[in-house]
Each structure stands twice: as C-alpha cells, then as structure tokens.
Amino acid sequence: GNGGLNNNNNMNIPMAPSTRILAMNMIGDLMRKVG
C-alpha cells in the first residue's frame, strides 16, 4: 500500500508505475551515496 516502506521489502508486489519509478530513483540515490 501507500506509505510503509517497511512492508514492501520484496519488489514482487504489484505497484503503480509511478511508485516503482519513484522507488527506483530513491534506490539509485542510495546507491550513489553508499557506493
């Protein structure tokens, strides 16, 4: 659902395309900071 990122650990759950893009952007930022 909307909100709790803790519940969305596996990316196999159906999400809205915009939400998935947002998640990918967030992950990309994280990878850039960490890596």
mmCIF entry with sequence, helices, sheets and N, C-alpha, C, O atoms, coordinates in Angstrom:
data_MODEL
# 
_entry.id   MODEL 
# 
_entity.id                         1 
_entity.type                       polymer 
_entity.pdbx_number_of_molecules   1 
# 
_entity_poly.entity_id                      1 
_entity_poly.type                           'polypeptide(L)' 
_entity_poly.nstd_linkage                   no 
_entity_poly.nstd_monomer                   no 
_entity_poly.pdbx_seq_one_letter_code       GNGGLNNNNNMNIPMAPSTRILAMNMIGDLMRKVG 
_entity_poly.pdbx_seq_one_letter_code_can   GNGGLNNNNNMNIPMAPSTRILAMNMIGDLMRKVG 
_entity_poly.pdbx_strand_id                 A 
# 
loop_
_entity_poly_seq.entity_id 
_entity_poly_seq.num 
_entity_poly_seq.mon_id 
_entity_poly_seq.hetero 
1 1  GLY n 
1 2  ASN n 
1 3  GLY n 
1 4  GLY n 
1 5  LEU n 
1 6  ASN n 
1 7  ASN n 
1 8  ASN n 
1 9  ASN n 
1 10 ASN n 
1 11 MET n 
1 12 ASN n 
1 13 ILE n 
1 14 PRO n 
1 15 MET n 
1 16 ALA n 
1 17 PRO n 
1 18 SER n 
1 19 THR n 
1 20 ARG n 
1 21 ILE n 
1 22 LEU n 
1 23 ALA n 
1 24 MET n 
1 25 ASN n 
1 26 MET n 
1 27 ILE n 
1 28 GLY n 
1 29 ASP n 
1 30 LEU n 
1 31 MET n 
1 32 ARG n 
1 33 LYS n 
1 34 VAL n 
1 35 GLY n 
# 
_struct_asym.id          A 
_struct_asym.entity_id   1 
# 
loop_
_struct_conf.conf_type_id 
_struct_conf.id 
_struct_conf.pdbx_PDB_helix_id 
_struct_conf.beg_label_comp_id 
_struct_conf.beg_label_asym_id 
_struct_conf.beg_label_seq_id 
_struct_conf.pdbx_beg_PDB_ins_code 
_struct_conf.end_label_comp_id 
_struct_conf.end_label_asym_id 
_struct_conf.end_label_seq_id 
_struct_conf.pdbx_end_PDB_ins_code 
_struct_conf.beg_auth_comp_id 
_struct_conf.beg_auth_asym_id 
_struct_conf.beg_auth_seq_id 
_struct_conf.end_auth_comp_id 
_struct_conf.end_auth_asym_id 
_struct_conf.end_auth_seq_id 
_struct_conf.pdbx_PDB_helix_class 
_struct_conf.details 
_struct_conf.pdbx_PDB_helix_length 
HELX_P HELX_P1 AA1 LEU A 5  ? ASN A 7  ? LEU A 5  ASN A 7  5 ? 3  
HELX_P HELX_P2 AA2 PRO A 17 ? VAL A 34 ? PRO A 17 VAL A 34 1 ? 18 
# 
_struct_conf_type.id          HELX_P 
_struct_conf_type.criteria    ? 
_struct_conf_type.reference   ? 
# 
loop_
_atom_site.group_PDB 
_atom_site.id 
_atom_site.type_symbol 
_atom_site.label_atom_id 
_atom_site.label_alt_id 
_atom_site.label_comp_id 
_atom_site.label_asym_id 
_atom_site.label_entity_id 
_atom_site.label_seq_id 
_atom_site.pdbx_PDB_ins_code 
_atom_site.Cartn_x 
_atom_site.Cartn_y 
_atom_site.Cartn_z 
_atom_site.occupancy 
_atom_site.B_iso_or_equiv 
_atom_site.pdbx_formal_charge 
_atom_site.auth_seq_id 
_atom_site.auth_comp_id 
_atom_site.auth_asym_id 
_atom_site.auth_atom_id 
_atom_site.pdbx_PDB_model_num 
ATOM 1   N N  . GLY A 1 1  ? 0.805  -1.209 0.000   1.00 0.00 ? 1  GLY A N  1 
ATOM 2   C CA . GLY A 1 1  ? 0.000  0.000  0.000   1.00 0.00 ? 1  GLY A CA 1 
ATOM 3   C C  . GLY A 1 1  ? 0.843  1.265  0.000   1.00 0.00 ? 1  GLY A C  1 
ATOM 4   O O  . GLY A 1 1  ? 2.067  1.212  -0.115  1.00 0.00 ? 1  GLY A O  1 
ATOM 5   N N  . ASN A 1 2  ? 0.177  2.389  0.129   1.00 0.00 ? 2  ASN A N  1 
ATOM 6   C CA . ASN A 1 2  ? 0.899  3.663  0.166   1.00 0.00 ? 2  ASN A CA 1 
ATOM 7   C C  . ASN A 1 2  ? 1.483  3.879  1.542   1.00 0.00 ? 2  ASN A C  1 
ATOM 8   O O  . ASN A 1 2  ? 0.843  3.558  2.543   1.00 0.00 ? 2  ASN A O  1 
ATOM 9   N N  . GLY A 1 3  ? 2.690  4.419  1.611   1.00 0.00 ? 3  GLY A N  1 
ATOM 10  C CA . GLY A 1 3  ? 3.283  4.719  2.909   1.00 0.00 ? 3  GLY A CA 1 
ATOM 11  C C  . GLY A 1 3  ? 4.345  3.737  3.305   1.00 0.00 ? 3  GLY A C  1 
ATOM 12  O O  . GLY A 1 3  ? 5.454  3.777  2.773   1.00 0.00 ? 3  GLY A O  1 
ATOM 13  N N  . GLY A 1 4  ? 4.026  2.830  4.251   1.00 0.00 ? 4  GLY A N  1 
ATOM 14  C CA . GLY A 1 4  ? 5.023  1.981  4.909   1.00 0.00 ? 4  GLY A CA 1 
ATOM 15  C C  . GLY A 1 4  ? 5.989  1.288  3.978   1.00 0.00 ? 4  GLY A C  1 
ATOM 16  O O  . GLY A 1 4  ? 5.641  0.296  3.338   1.00 0.00 ? 4  GLY A O  1 
ATOM 17  N N  . LEU A 1 5  ? 7.197  1.803  3.900   1.00 0.00 ? 5  LEU A N  1 
ATOM 18  C CA . LEU A 1 5  ? 8.215  1.168  3.064   1.00 0.00 ? 5  LEU A CA 1 
ATOM 19  C C  . LEU A 1 5  ? 8.698  -0.115 3.699   1.00 0.00 ? 5  LEU A C  1 
ATOM 20  O O  . LEU A 1 5  ? 9.232  -0.985 3.011   1.00 0.00 ? 5  LEU A O  1 
ATOM 21  N N  . ASN A 1 6  ? 8.517  -0.249 5.018   1.00 0.00 ? 6  ASN A N  1 
ATOM 22  C CA . ASN A 1 6  ? 8.991  -1.435 5.734   1.00 0.00 ? 6  ASN A CA 1 
ATOM 23  C C  . ASN A 1 6  ? 8.282  -2.684 5.230   1.00 0.00 ? 6  ASN A C  1 
ATOM 24  O O  . ASN A 1 6  ? 8.857  -3.772 5.218   1.00 0.00 ? 6  ASN A O  1 
ATOM 25  N N  . ASN A 1 7  ? 7.020  -2.521 4.812   1.00 0.00 ? 7  ASN A N  1 
ATOM 26  C CA . ASN A 1 7  ? 6.236  -3.678 4.397   1.00 0.00 ? 7  ASN A CA 1 
ATOM 27  C C  . ASN A 1 7  ? 6.585  -4.103 2.978   1.00 0.00 ? 7  ASN A C  1 
ATOM 28  O O  . ASN A 1 7  ? 6.284  -5.226 2.574   1.00 0.00 ? 7  ASN A O  1 
ATOM 29  N N  . ASN A 1 8  ? 7.216  -3.215 2.224   1.00 0.00 ? 8  ASN A N  1 
ATOM 30  C CA . ASN A 1 8  ? 7.485  -3.517 0.817   1.00 0.00 ? 8  ASN A CA 1 
ATOM 31  C C  . ASN A 1 8  ? 8.937  -3.926 0.625   1.00 0.00 ? 8  ASN A C  1 
ATOM 32  O O  . ASN A 1 8  ? 9.686  -3.265 -0.094  1.00 0.00 ? 8  ASN A O  1 
ATOM 33  N N  . ASN A 1 9  ? 9.329  -5.016 1.270   1.00 0.00 ? 9  ASN A N  1 
ATOM 34  C CA . ASN A 1 9  ? 10.720 -5.446 1.176   1.00 0.00 ? 9  ASN A CA 1 
ATOM 35  C C  . ASN A 1 9  ? 10.996 -6.117 -0.159  1.00 0.00 ? 9  ASN A C  1 
ATOM 36  O O  . ASN A 1 9  ? 12.006 -5.825 -0.799  1.00 0.00 ? 9  ASN A O  1 
ATOM 37  N N  . ASN A 1 10 ? 10.111 -7.017 -0.590  1.00 0.00 ? 10 ASN A N  1 
ATOM 38  C CA . ASN A 1 10 ? 10.312 -7.677 -1.879  1.00 0.00 ? 10 ASN A CA 1 
ATOM 39  C C  . ASN A 1 10 ? 9.605  -6.891 -2.973  1.00 0.00 ? 10 ASN A C  1 
ATOM 40  O O  . ASN A 1 10 ? 8.475  -6.435 -2.801  1.00 0.00 ? 10 ASN A O  1 
ATOM 41  N N  . MET A 1 11 ? 10.296 -6.741 -4.108  1.00 0.00 ? 11 MET A N  1 
ATOM 42  C CA . MET A 1 11 ? 9.783  -5.904 -5.192  1.00 0.00 ? 11 MET A CA 1 
ATOM 43  C C  . MET A 1 11 ? 8.812  -6.672 -6.090  1.00 0.00 ? 11 MET A C  1 
ATOM 44  O O  . MET A 1 11 ? 8.508  -6.218 -7.193  1.00 0.00 ? 11 MET A O  1 
ATOM 45  N N  . ASN A 1 12 ? 8.324  -7.823 -5.636  1.00 0.00 ? 12 ASN A N  1 
ATOM 46  C CA . ASN A 1 12 ? 7.419  -8.627 -6.455  1.00 0.00 ? 12 ASN A CA 1 
ATOM 47  C C  . ASN A 1 12 ? 5.974  -8.166 -6.331  1.00 0.00 ? 12 ASN A C  1 
ATOM 48  O O  . ASN A 1 12 ? 5.120  -8.596 -7.107  1.00 0.00 ? 12 ASN A O  1 
ATOM 49  N N  . ILE A 1 13 ? 5.687  -7.294 -5.361  1.00 0.00 ? 13 ILE A N  1 
ATOM 50  C CA . ILE A 1 13 ? 4.325  -6.828 -5.181  1.00 0.00 ? 13 ILE A CA 1 
ATOM 51  C C  . ILE A 1 13 ? 3.949  -5.862 -6.293  1.00 0.00 ? 13 ILE A C  1 
ATOM 52  O O  . ILE A 1 13 ? 4.778  -5.053 -6.710  1.00 0.00 ? 13 ILE A O  1 
ATOM 53  N N  . PRO A 1 14 ? 2.718  -5.928 -6.780  1.00 0.00 ? 14 PRO A N  1 
ATOM 54  C CA . PRO A 1 14 ? 2.267  -5.018 -7.835  1.00 0.00 ? 14 PRO A CA 1 
ATOM 55  C C  . PRO A 1 14 ? 2.200  -3.585 -7.331  1.00 0.00 ? 14 PRO A C  1 
ATOM 56  O O  . PRO A 1 14 ? 1.512  -3.301 -6.350  1.00 0.00 ? 14 PRO A O  1 
ATOM 57  N N  . MET A 1 15 ? 2.908  -2.686 -7.995  1.00 0.00 ? 15 MET A N  1 
ATOM 58  C CA . MET A 1 15 ? 2.870  -1.278 -7.622  1.00 0.00 ? 15 MET A CA 1 
ATOM 59  C C  . MET A 1 15 ? 2.520  -0.446 -8.840  1.00 0.00 ? 15 MET A C  1 
ATOM 60  O O  . MET A 1 15 ? 2.676  -0.889 -9.978  1.00 0.00 ? 15 MET A O  1 
ATOM 61  N N  . ALA A 1 16 ? 2.046  0.764  -8.588  1.00 0.00 ? 16 ALA A N  1 
ATOM 62  C CA . ALA A 1 16 ? 1.791  1.682  -9.689  1.00 0.00 ? 16 ALA A CA 1 
ATOM 63  C C  . ALA A 1 16 ? 3.110  2.061  -10.345 1.00 0.00 ? 16 ALA A C  1 
ATOM 64  O O  . ALA A 1 16 ? 4.121  2.209  -9.658  1.00 0.00 ? 16 ALA A O  1 
ATOM 65  N N  . PRO A 1 17 ? 3.114  2.220  -11.675 1.00 0.00 ? 17 PRO A N  1 
ATOM 66  C CA . PRO A 1 17 ? 4.357  2.551  -12.394 1.00 0.00 ? 17 PRO A CA 1 
ATOM 67  C C  . PRO A 1 17 ? 5.070  3.753  -11.790 1.00 0.00 ? 17 PRO A C  1 
ATOM 68  O O  . PRO A 1 17 ? 6.293  3.749  -11.653 1.00 0.00 ? 17 PRO A O  1 
ATOM 69  N N  . SER A 1 18 ? 4.308  4.781  -11.430 1.00 0.00 ? 18 SER A N  1 
ATOM 70  C CA . SER A 1 18 ? 4.918  5.981  -10.862 1.00 0.00 ? 18 SER A CA 1 
ATOM 71  C C  . SER A 1 18 ? 5.604  5.658  -9.545  1.00 0.00 ? 18 SER A C  1 
ATOM 72  O O  . SER A 1 18 ? 6.685  6.170  -9.254  1.00 0.00 ? 18 SER A O  1 
ATOM 73  N N  . THR A 1 19 ? 4.965  4.803  -8.748  1.00 0.00 ? 19 THR A N  1 
ATOM 74  C CA . THR A 1 19 ? 5.553  4.418  -7.470  1.00 0.00 ? 19 THR A CA 1 
ATOM 75  C C  . THR A 1 19 ? 6.828  3.633  -7.693  1.00 0.00 ? 19 THR A C  1 
ATOM 76  O O  . THR A 1 19 ? 7.807  3.808  -6.967  1.00 0.00 ? 19 THR A O  1 
ATOM 77  N N  . ARG A 1 20 ? 6.821  2.767  -8.695  1.00 0.00 ? 20 ARG A N  1 
ATOM 78  C CA . ARG A 1 20 ? 8.005  1.955  -8.972  1.00 0.00 ? 20 ARG A CA 1 
ATOM 79  C C  . ARG A 1 20 ? 9.153  2.851  -9.443  1.00 0.00 ? 20 ARG A C  1 
ATOM 80  O O  . ARG A 1 20 ? 10.303 2.658  -9.047  1.00 0.00 ? 20 ARG A O  1 
ATOM 81  N N  . ILE A 1 21 ? 8.834  3.825  -10.286 1.00 0.00 ? 21 ILE A N  1 
ATOM 82  C CA . ILE A 1 21 ? 9.856  4.763  -10.764 1.00 0.00 ? 21 ILE A CA 1 
ATOM 83  C C  . ILE A 1 21 ? 10.415 5.556  -9.591  1.00 0.00 ? 21 ILE A C  1 
ATOM 84  O O  . ILE A 1 21 ? 11.622 5.778  -9.494  1.00 0.00 ? 21 ILE A O  1 
ATOM 85  N N  . LEU A 1 22 ? 9.523  5.980  -8.704  1.00 0.00 ? 22 LEU A N  1 
ATOM 86  C CA . LEU A 1 22 ? 9.957  6.727  -7.524  1.00 0.00 ? 22 LEU A CA 1 
ATOM 87  C C  . LEU A 1 22 ? 10.889 5.880  -6.681  1.00 0.00 ? 22 LEU A C  1 
ATOM 88  O O  . LEU A 1 22 ? 11.923 6.356  -6.214  1.00 0.00 ? 22 LEU A O  1 
ATOM 89  N N  . ALA A 1 23 ? 10.519 4.621  -6.488  1.00 0.00 ? 23 ALA A N  1 
ATOM 90  C CA . ALA A 1 23 ? 11.360 3.717  -5.698  1.00 0.00 ? 23 ALA A CA 1 
ATOM 91  C C  . ALA A 1 23 ? 12.715 3.543  -6.367  1.00 0.00 ? 23 ALA A C  1 
ATOM 92  O O  . ALA A 1 23 ? 13.745 3.542  -5.693  1.00 0.00 ? 23 ALA A O  1 
ATOM 93  N N  . MET A 1 24 ? 12.722 3.397  -7.688  1.00 0.00 ? 24 MET A N  1 
ATOM 94  C CA . MET A 1 24 ? 13.983 3.212  -8.405  1.00 0.00 ? 24 MET A CA 1 
ATOM 95  C C  . MET A 1 24 ? 14.872 4.443  -8.261  1.00 0.00 ? 24 MET A C  1 
ATOM 96  O O  . MET A 1 24 ? 16.090 4.325  -8.122  1.00 0.00 ? 24 MET A O  1 
ATOM 97  N N  . ASN A 1 25 ? 14.259 5.618  -8.295  1.00 0.00 ? 25 ASN A N  1 
ATOM 98  C CA . ASN A 1 25 ? 15.030 6.849  -8.121  1.00 0.00 ? 25 ASN A CA 1 
ATOM 99  C C  . ASN A 1 25 ? 15.635 6.906  -6.731  1.00 0.00 ? 25 ASN A C  1 
ATOM 100 O O  . ASN A 1 25 ? 16.796 7.281  -6.565  1.00 0.00 ? 25 ASN A O  1 
ATOM 101 N N  . MET A 1 26 ? 14.844 6.531  -5.730  1.00 0.00 ? 26 MET A N  1 
ATOM 102 C CA . MET A 1 26 ? 15.330 6.534  -4.351  1.00 0.00 ? 26 MET A CA 1 
ATOM 103 C C  . MET A 1 26 ? 16.482 5.551  -4.186  1.00 0.00 ? 26 MET A C  1 
ATOM 104 O O  . MET A 1 26 ? 17.494 5.866  -3.559  1.00 0.00 ? 26 MET A O  1 
ATOM 105 N N  . ILE A 1 27 ? 16.321 4.360  -4.752  1.00 0.00 ? 27 ILE A N  1 
ATOM 106 C CA . ILE A 1 27 ? 17.368 3.336  -4.659  1.00 0.00 ? 27 ILE A CA 1 
ATOM 107 C C  . ILE A 1 27 ? 18.625 3.821  -5.377  1.00 0.00 ? 27 ILE A C  1 
ATOM 108 O O  . ILE A 1 27 ? 19.738 3.617  -4.893  1.00 0.00 ? 27 ILE A O  1 
ATOM 109 N N  . GLY A 1 28 ? 18.448 4.454  -6.518  1.00 0.00 ? 28 GLY A N  1 
ATOM 110 C CA . GLY A 1 28 ? 19.585 4.986  -7.263  1.00 0.00 ? 28 GLY A CA 1 
ATOM 111 C C  . GLY A 1 28 ? 20.346 6.013  -6.438  1.00 0.00 ? 28 GLY A C  1 
ATOM 112 O O  . GLY A 1 28 ? 21.576 6.011  -6.414  1.00 0.00 ? 28 GLY A O  1 
ATOM 113 N N  . ASP A 1 29 ? 19.610 6.891  -5.760  1.00 0.00 ? 29 ASP A N  1 
ATOM 114 C CA . ASP A 1 29 ? 20.252 7.880  -4.896  1.00 0.00 ? 29 ASP A CA 1 
ATOM 115 C C  . ASP A 1 29 ? 21.024 7.202  -3.786  1.00 0.00 ? 29 ASP A C  1 
ATOM 116 O O  . ASP A 1 29 ? 22.162 7.566  -3.489  1.00 0.00 ? 29 ASP A O  1 
ATOM 117 N N  . LEU A 1 30 ? 20.390 6.206  -3.171  1.00 0.00 ? 30 LEU A N  1 
ATOM 118 C CA . LEU A 1 30 ? 21.046 5.477  -2.083  1.00 0.00 ? 30 LEU A CA 1 
ATOM 119 C C  . LEU A 1 30 ? 22.334 4.839  -2.568  1.00 0.00 ? 30 LEU A C  1 
ATOM 120 O O  . LEU A 1 30 ? 23.368 4.932  -1.907  1.00 0.00 ? 30 LEU A O  1 
ATOM 121 N N  . MET A 1 31 ? 22.270 4.192  -3.719  1.00 0.00 ? 31 MET A N  1 
ATOM 122 C CA . MET A 1 31 ? 23.445 3.503  -4.251  1.00 0.00 ? 31 MET A CA 1 
ATOM 123 C C  . MET A 1 31 ? 24.575 4.494  -4.518  1.00 0.00 ? 31 MET A C  1 
ATOM 124 O O  . MET A 1 31 ? 25.748 4.192  -4.297  1.00 0.00 ? 31 MET A O  1 
ATOM 125 N N  . ARG A 1 32 ? 24.203 5.687  -4.997  1.00 0.00 ? 32 ARG A N  1 
ATOM 126 C CA . ARG A 1 32 ? 25.213 6.685  -5.302  1.00 0.00 ? 32 ARG A CA 1 
ATOM 127 C C  . ARG A 1 32 ? 25.886 7.171  -4.018  1.00 0.00 ? 32 ARG A C  1 
ATOM 128 O O  . ARG A 1 32 ? 27.096 7.398  -3.987  1.00 0.00 ? 32 ARG A O  1 
ATOM 129 N N  . LYS A 1 33 ? 25.081 7.331  -2.949  1.00 0.00 ? 33 LYS A N  1 
ATOM 130 C CA . LYS A 1 33 ? 25.642 7.804  -1.682  1.00 0.00 ? 33 LYS A CA 1 
ATOM 131 C C  . LYS A 1 33 ? 26.501 6.728  -1.035  1.00 0.00 ? 33 LYS A C  1 
ATOM 132 O O  . LYS A 1 33 ? 27.602 7.004  -0.557  1.00 0.00 ? 33 LYS A O  1 
ATOM 133 N N  . VAL A 1 34 ? 25.992 5.497  -1.022  1.00 0.00 ? 34 VAL A N  1 
ATOM 134 C CA . VAL A 1 34 ? 26.698 4.414  -0.323  1.00 0.00 ? 34 VAL A CA 1 
ATOM 135 C C  . VAL A 1 34 ? 27.906 3.963  -1.129  1.00 0.00 ? 34 VAL A C  1 
ATOM 136 O O  . VAL A 1 34 ? 29.012 3.862  -0.599  1.00 0.00 ? 34 VAL A O  1 
ATOM 137 N N  . GLY A 1 35 ? 27.688 3.690  -2.430  1.00 0.00 ? 35 GLY A N  1 
ATOM 138 C CA . GLY A 1 35 ? 28.730 3.127  -3.258  1.00 0.00 ? 35 GLY A CA 1 
ATOM 139 C C  . GLY A 1 35 ? 29.802 4.153  -3.597  1.00 0.00 ? 35 GLY A C  1 
ATOM 140 O O  . GLY A 1 35 ? 30.763 3.834  -4.297  1.00 0.00 ? 35 GLY A O  1 
# 
